[in-house]
C-alpha cells in the first residue's frame, strides 16, 4: 500500500513539474489564412498563434482539438462517438475535422523553427522540418497601415521562393508572426505574397497565459528538409493513388483526378529548384 501511495504521489509531482516547465503564451492571435484549392477556388481557414517569450505555436484550433483526441485511445473513442452523434443528426458536415495539417513551432531560445506538415488523407505523408528562423532578412519600409487599431509598418522579404509583404505593430513587443514569418520589431498582423496566392490577416488579439503544448497528432513524422517534404506532397497531390498503385501493382484512377490550377501551390515554392 505504501509503495502504491508513493507511486501515485510521484506521478502527481511529475505531472505538476511538467506543467510548470511548459512555456506559456503572452498573447493569442487569430488569423484568417487565405489560399487556393487545387481547383483554383479561394478559401480561408481560421488559424491561431500562441506566442510567448520562449516559444510560439501556429496551428488550426479545430485540427489541434482533433489531434488531441486522436492521441489517446480514450480520446479516439470520444471522437468516434462525436462523429456518430453528428451522423445521426444528419449533420456530419459540421463534425469537427482537421483540415490543415500544418503546425509551426518557434523556439526563441535556440533559434529553431520546427514545421510539422503532411496530408490528412494519407498519414504516411507526415513530415518534420527544422531550420533557423534567423534566415529571414527583412527590408523595413516607410509605409504605415492601421490594423485592429494598431499602427503598423510595412516590411518585405524574399523567403523560400516567395516575395512577402508584411505589416508589423511596434506597439506589440514580440518578434513573432503567422506561419514561419518572424524577426521584426513587433507582431506581424498581416502578410501577403506577391502573387496573391497566400495571405494571413489578423482578426483578433488577446492576452493569454495558456501553456504552449506541442500536440501534433499520434503520427510518426519523417524528419526531412522543407524542399523534400513539398516535393513529396506535390507528387501526392498530382497522383493521389501513387502509393496504392505501387503497393497493389494496380492502376486505380487516372494519374490526375482533377487538373491542378496554376494558382495552387504551397507556401514555399523553392522546392522546385536545387537539391
C-alpha distance (Angstrom), angle and dihedral (degrees) to the residues before:
residue distance angle dihedral
X1 . . .
X2 3.81 . .
X3 3.79 90.6 .
X4 3.81 90.4 50.6
X5 3.80 92.2 50.6
X6 3.79 90.2 47.5
X7 3.80 91.6 50.6
X8 3.81 91.2 50.1
X9 3.81 91.8 48.1
X10 3.81 91.0 48.6
X11 3.81 91.2 50.6
X12 3.82 91.0 50.7
X13 3.82 92.3 49.0
X14 3.81 91.6 48.2
X15 3.80 90.7 48.2
X16 3.81 92.0 51.3
X17 3.82 91.6 45.6
X18 3.80 91.1 51.2
X19 3.80 91.8 49.7
X20 3.80 92.0 49.0
X21 3.81 91.3 48.1
X22 3.80 93.8 54.4
X23 3.82 114.6 102.3
X24 3.79 114.7 -112.3
X25 3.77 131.3 -141.3
X26 3.79 124.1 -118.7
X27 3.80 95.3 -166.1
X28 3.79 139.2 18.8
X29 3.80 117.5 -148.8
X30 3.81 127.2 -170.9
X31 3.81 118.6 -150.5
X32 3.78 134.5 -175.9
X33 3.79 109.5 -137.1
X34 3.82 110.0 -153.5
X35 3.81 116.6 -161.6
X36 3.81 142.3 138.2
X37 3.80 131.1 -96.8
X38 3.83 119.9 -131.2
X39 3.82 87.0 -95.3
X40 3.80 91.2 57.2
X41 3.82 96.8 -106.2
X42 3.80 114.8 140.8
X43 3.79 116.8 -129.6
X44 3.78 137.5 162.7
X45 3.78 134.9 -133.8
X46 3.79 126.3 -160.2
X47 3.81 108.6 -123.4
X48 3.80 132.1 -179.7
X49 3.80 136.1 -145.2
X50 3.80 119.5 -157.2
X51 3.80 105.2 -168.8
X52 3.80 131.2 -176.1
X53 3.78 139.0 158.0
X54 3.80 95.0 -89.2
X55 3.79 104.4 29.3
X56 3.78 145.7 1.7
X57 3.79 136.0 -162.3
X58 3.82 129.0 -155.3
X59 3.80 114.9 -163.3
X60 3.80 149.3 131.9
X61 3.85 107.0 -89.2
X62 3.81 95.5 -147.1
X63 3.80 90.4 47.5
X64 3.80 91.4 51.4
X65 3.81 90.2 49.7
X66 3.81 90.2 53.1
X67 3.81 92.1 46.0
X68 3.81 91.9 49.1
X69 3.82 89.0 56.0
X70 3.80 94.1 44.2
X71 3.82 90.8 52.5
X72 3.84 93.8 75.8
X73 3.84 132.9 40.5
X74 3.81 90.2 -123.1
X75 3.78 92.1 50.0
X76 3.79 92.3 47.4
X77 3.79 90.1 53.0
X78 3.82 89.8 50.0
X79 3.81 90.4 50.4
X80 3.81 90.4 51.6
X81 3.80 90.2 51.0
X82 3.81 90.3 50.2
X83 3.81 89.8 51.8
X84 3.82 91.7 49.5
X85 3.83 90.9 49.9
X86 3.82 92.0 52.5
X87 3.81 90.7 45.8
X88 3.81 91.7 52.6
X89 3.81 89.8 50.9
X90 3.80 89.0 53.3
X91 3.79 90.1 -119.8
X92 3.80 103.0 104.4
X93 3.82 89.9 141.4
X94 3.83 88.5 70.1
X95 3.82 93.6 53.0
X96 3.84 111.6 117.9
X97 3.81 108.3 -92.2
X98 3.77 133.8 176.0
X99 3.80 106.3 -121.2
X100 3.80 100.9 163.8
X101 3.80 118.0 50.7
X102 3.80 94.0 -169.5
X103 3.80 126.3 115.7
X104 3.81 122.0 169.6
X105 3.81 118.2 -167.8
X106 3.81 120.7 -172.5
X107 3.81 119.5 -160.8
X108 3.81 103.1 -160.1
X109 3.80 94.5 -174.5
X110 3.79 93.4 58.5
X111 3.83 102.4 27.2
X112 3.82 91.0 -120.6
X113 3.78 123.6 143.6
X114 3.81 114.7 -165.9
X115 3.80 121.4 -165.5
X116 3.80 123.4 -165.2
X117 3.78 113.5 -167.6
X118 3.78 141.6 146.9
X119 3.78 143.8 121.6
X120 3.79 122.6 -53.6
X121 3.80 92.0 -151.9
X122 3.82 95.2 54.0
X123 3.80 115.9 31.6
X124 3.79 91.8 -170.0
X125 3.82 81.8 79.3
X126 3.82 96.4 69.5
X127 3.80 116.9 133.0
X128 3.79 140.1 -176.7
X129 3.82 120.6 -160.8
X130 3.80 128.2 -176.5
X131 3.81 128.2 -165.5
X132 3.83 139.9 148.2
X133 3.80 111.7 -93.1
X134 3.79 91.4 -153.1
X135 3.82 85.6 81.9
X136 3.83 89.1 83.7
X137 3.82 108.9 99.7
X138 3.82 114.7 -164.6
X139 3.80 131.5 -158.9
X140 3.81 108.4 -153.0
X141 3.81 114.6 -148.4
X142 3.79 136.6 -164.4
X143 3.82 100.4 -112.7
X144 3.80 120.6 105.9
X145 3.78 133.9 -161.9
X146 3.81 134.4 -176.4
X147 3.80 113.6 -124.3
X148 3.80 121.7 175.2
X149 3.79 88.9 -18.5
X150 3.81 94.7 -52.7
X151 3.81 122.9 116.8
X152 3.80 103.7 -126.5
X153 3.80 131.2 -164.7
X154 3.79 124.6 -141.8
X155 3.80 122.7 -117.3
X156 3.81 133.9 169.6
X157 3.78 137.9 -158.3
X158 3.79 142.4 171.2
X159 3.78 107.1 -127.0
X160 3.81 130.6 169.9
X161 3.79 94.0 -23.8
X162 3.80 100.5 -42.7
X163 3.79 134.3 93.5
X164 3.80 108.6 -130.4
X165 3.80 128.3 -163.8
X166 3.79 113.9 -163.5
X167 3.80 137.7 -177.7
X168 3.80 117.5 -147.0
X169 3.81 132.1 -171.6
X170 3.83 114.3 -134.8
X171 3.83 87.9 -166.3
X172 3.80 89.2 70.3
X173 3.83 104.2 64.5
X174 3.78 104.3 -146.1
X175 3.81 132.0 102.4
X176 3.80 90.7 -140.3
X177 3.79 135.4 111.3
X178 3.82 144.7 154.3
X179 3.81 122.1 -49.1
X180 3.83 110.4 -14.6
X181 3.79 93.8 -30.8
X182 3.81 112.4 119.6
X183 3.78 143.7 115.3
X184 3.81 101.1 93.9
X185 3.84 123.7 120.0
X186 3.78 93.1 -104.8
X187 3.81 141.3 24.3
X188 3.82 115.1 -65.1
X189 3.81 107.0 -125.3
X190 3.79 98.8 174.5
X191 3.81 136.3 19.7
X192 3.79 134.7 168.3
X193 3.77 134.5 177.5
X194 3.81 119.5 -124.1
X195 3.82 94.4 -110.3
X196 3.79 94.4 56.0
X197 3.81 91.7 -124.3
X198 3.79 95.1 117.7
X199 3.78 135.1 26.2
X200 3.80 137.9 160.5
X201 3.80 119.7 -150.7
X202 3.82 122.6 -175.9
X203 3.80 113.1 -129.8
X204 3.81 101.0 176.4
X205 3.80 143.9 5.2
X206 3.78 129.1 -162.8
X207 3.79 139.5 161.1
X208 3.78 116.8 -96.3
X209 3.79 140.0 -178.1
X210 3.80 94.7 -174.7
X211 3.80 118.1 141.0
X212 3.80 113.2 -110.3
X213 3.80 104.7 -127.5
X214 3.78 119.3 -177.9
X215 3.81 100.1 -133.2
X216 3.78 109.4 164.3
X217 3.80 103.8 153.6
X218 3.80 133.0 -89.8
X219 3.79 95.5 -75.1
X220 3.79 129.9 124.7
X221 3.78 104.2 -115.7
X222 3.79 119.1 -150.1
X223 3.79 110.6 -136.9
X224 3.79 108.6 -133.0
X225 3.80 144.6 131.3
X226 3.80 123.4 -74.7
X227 3.80 90.9 -115.6
X228 3.79 93.7 53.9
X229 3.81 91.6 45.1
X230 3.80 93.9 53.1
X231 3.81 92.4 44.2
X232 3.79 89.9 56.3
X233 3.80 93.6 44.1
X234 3.82 90.9 49.3
X235 3.79 90.4 50.6
X236 3.81 89.4 51.4
X237 3.81 91.2 48.6
X238 3.79 91.6 52.1
X239 3.81 95.6 41.8
X240 3.84 109.2 23.9
X241 3.82 92.9 172.4
X242 3.80 94.8 50.8
X243 3.82 97.1 107.0
X244 3.80 93.5 41.7
X245 3.80 92.6 49.3
X246 3.81 91.8 49.1
X247 3.82 92.7 48.4
X248 3.81 95.8 46.4
X249 3.81 99.0 31.4
X250 3.78 87.9 -127.6
X251 3.78 136.4 116.0
X252 3.79 111.6 -121.0
X253 3.78 111.8 -175.3
X254 3.74 129.7 -32.7
X255 3.78 122.8 -46.8
X256 3.81 90.7 -107.5
X257 3.80 116.5 29.1
X258 3.78 93.1 -169.3
X259 3.80 123.9 11.1
X260 3.80 108.9 -109.3
X261 3.79 114.1 -118.8
X262 3.80 115.1 -123.3
X263 3.82 89.7 -122.8
X264 3.78 90.8 64.0
X265 3.78 114.2 90.6
X266 3.76 137.2 125.2
X267 3.78 126.5 -89.0
X268 3.80 86.4 -99.7
X269 3.79 121.5 51.1
X270 3.81 103.2 174.3
X271 3.82 89.0 90.4
X272 3.80 85.0 87.6
X273 3.81 91.9 66.7
X274 3.80 137.7 48.4
X275 3.76 128.4 7.9
